[in-house]
Amino acid sequence: MQLQDDQPCPVCGSVEHPWHQPEALLESLTQHDDNEQASAQKAVDLLTEQRNQLREQVGGVIARQKELLRQHEQMLERHQALAPDLEAHPLAAQLLDRDADKRDGWLSQQLSQLNEVIARDEQRQQALLTLQKDAARLQQQLQAATDASQTAARHVAEQLKQLDADQQRLEEELTAFTPLVSPQVLEGLRSDASATVMQLEQQITQRLDQLEQQTEEQQEQRERQQNIEKQQIEQQARLQRQGELALEVTRLAAQQQASQQALTGLLG
């Protein structure tokens, strides 16, 4: 069954045949594979960049966490070191030297300062906990990005595998054409399928034009032969008619001669 442009398909009735041309199918398959590979590669690059950024952020958070832990340990060591000193601190004598009604104010001042130190330590500890949570969250994001990157890599591998399968199928189909076309045409289909198919179409069109011209010439020759045969038949008919007329003339002449002889005999 041969599909004709702008003519309905005898099977589906459609007047459009988008895959009737081989180069359109090849170009569509190639474009589809290129788009799929480009999209997958773009996703891999984006996830890789995000993973690197998260690694840098996690590194900074871990470094800050270590610094806060070091400061916290220093503060604890300082508190422990100051504990025995507080008992022997010179201010202890000042406290005792103060009047009883002034000791509460002095102790309140010292307690306020101590509370400020404790509040700062608590803030540092809270900041440390926040950093630990941020580090855990970033670690989860890093793991998620790593998993997504691996998934994208597998997707790319599957696309490449599919591309290899398509190439193998194309090679098998080209091999099937080996008895029908020349090696140069096969090589052209492998290297530049679109141009080669276009060239083959031009050759086929030229050959069809030649066959059509030969058919027309043969038709004209048959018509001339038929005219010649018709003229020969007409000529034979005319010759036959002429023969019949000649016989009739001969018969009439003989009859006329006999009549004249009879008339001469009668006239004596």
Secondary structure as GFF3:
##gff-version 3
##sequence-region A 1 268
A	DSSP	alpha_helix	22	87	.	.	.	ID=ss1
A	DSSP	alpha_helix	90	97	.	.	.	ID=ss2
A	DSSP	alpha_helix	100	176	.	.	.	ID=ss3
A	DSSP	alpha_helix	183	191	.	.	.	ID=ss4
A	DSSP	alpha_helix	193	267	.	.	.	ID=ss5
###
